[in-house]
């Protein structure tokens, strides 16, 4: 009887702990999920600010140290058997994130770890069709992918310090870009043109060893959004129609969850990936500041999550990780512009039979984590940050 009572007490304590935390502490990934990712030893951060890089800004006509303050939030793609990272860089004009001018830098690598950077940005505000959407805030937070015929498309935030809008640009070399402006400017007579829009993850698949953009039922598919995850479709990659509900409003696919690491935001990350078990959306979950947050993780911290969607119905969520598969643990992920801790995932590529995941570290630097399907690393332990 005593042993029985002791067992009951233990069971009650376990259930109480899970109720308080809102979820189990077991960080074992389900079979559909990607992982585990490991940070290479003594490598990160792989890209940091550089005060020596200068270029003449075409709008202000000033010589600008365009990547002197912060370098973060990277996209990634493969070109000529090399990994190319497009990263957001901020100059030193203005005070605080979002109030400087952002431009996209270019870096390439033979091994995905050691990068050679161009001294001038490759996508930035200029005296062009996008100027009214991009100046003075700039070009922010890119995600990039490639079509089977070699056309790269980058989705990025056009920030004029009034309304953030998702913009698209295309290229054949990741250096010279053709801007197409905001992606929602024509659909539904511009109904969603002037809403705040960010963070676009286009659907991709590995075909013959190469990750490429694919279509579903004759259309390209895009997950997007910062607070909720929404979707959109296109036939040409640059003009997109948001997926709506029966009331004609944006259809929310997944949303923040009380008591979880994504209690405040569910912001789309790198290109989504079609797998045999479904579509995986990699996203950035932000923890709430106070009531309703997951108390095991810092208030306002950003951690990386995964959600599974139906292969035939990409708007239908099937499952979702209860715990992050990557979270701020290293000092450089907790110090910088964003001291609450950030691993902000935006770029992921399949390279030499491994997956290279590129992320922003505390809105200040770029880091990398690598997943080897032949030797997956254990998931990060779940302890208080």
Secondary structure, DSSP 8 states (H G I E B T S, - for coil): -HHHHHHHHHHHHHHHHHHHHSS-S-----TTS----B--TTT--SB---TT--EE-TTT--EE-TTSSEEEEEEEEEETTEEEEEEEEE-SSSSSTTSS-EEEEEEEESSSSS-EE-SS-SB---SSTTHHHHTTTEEEEEEEEE-TTS-EEEEEEEE-SS-EEEEEEEESSSSS-EEEEETTSSGGGGTTTTS----EEEEEEEETTEEEE-EETTEEEEEE-SSSBEEEEESSSSS-EE-B-TTSSB---B---TTSTTSSEEEE-S-EEEETTEEEEEEEEE--SSTTS-TTS-TT-EEEEEEEE-SS-TT-EEEE-SS-SB---SGGGSSSS-TT-BEEEEEEEEETTEEEEEEEETTTEEEEEEE-TTS----------
